Amino acid sequence: MGFALFVLLAVLGLFVLDGAVAGVASLAAMLVFIVTCIYALRGEDPDAATDSDRTGLVGWVGGWF
């Protein structure tokens, strides 16, 4: 749903609207895209995350966190 709203606002800002309104629509599209990406990457159950789930931090750097 969020990505569809992003596409709608981006198309409106790029091709339909003109002037300052297009800039506001493009800014809104950017913010919707960022929030939607954060929501998509958050995962299903953030409360179940443990230190062992962070596979990207293995090895020398992983011991610090």
C-alpha positions in Angstrom: 0.0 0.0 0.0 2.8 2.4 0.9 4.7 1.8 -2.4 1.5 2.4 -4.4 1.0 5.8 -2.6 4.6 6.6 -3.3 4.2 5.9 -7.0 1.0 7.9 -7.2 2.6 11.0 -5.5 5.8 10.7 -7.6 3.8 10.5 -10.9 1.7 13.5 -9.8 4.8 15.5 -8.8 6.7 14.7 -12.0 4.2 14.8 -14.7 0.9 16.3 -13.6 1.5 19.1 -11.2 3.4 22.3 -11.8 5.4 24.7 -9.6 5.5 24.7 -5.9 2.7 22.1 -5.7 4.9 19.6 -7.6 7.7 20.2 -5.1 5.4 19.5 -2.2 4.1 16.4 -3.9 7.6 15.2 -4.6 8.7 15.8 -1.0 5.7 13.9 0.3 6.5 11.1 -2.1 10.1 10.9 -0.8 8.9 10.8 2.8 6.4 8.1 2.1 9.1 6.1 0.3 11.4 6.4 3.3 8.8 5.4 5.8 7.5 2.5 3.7 11.1 1.2 3.3 11.7 1.4 7.1 8.4 -0.4 7.7 9.2 -3.1 5.2 12.7 -3.7 6.7 11.5 -3.7 10.2 10.4 -7.3 10.1 7.5 -9.3 11.4 8.2 -9.3 15.2 10.8 -6.8 16.4 10.3 -7.9 20.0 11.7 -11.4 19.2 15.1 -10.0 18.0 18.1 -11.1 20.0 21.8 -10.5 19.6 22.2 -13.7 17.7 19.9 -12.4 15.0 22.5 -9.8 13.8 24.3 -12.0 11.3 25.8 -8.9 9.6 27.9 -8.1 12.7 29.8 -11.4 13.0 33.5 -11.6 13.5 35.8 -8.9 14.8 33.3 -6.0 14.8 30.4 -8.2 16.2 32.0 -8.5 19.6 31.7 -4.7 20.2 27.9 -4.6 19.9 
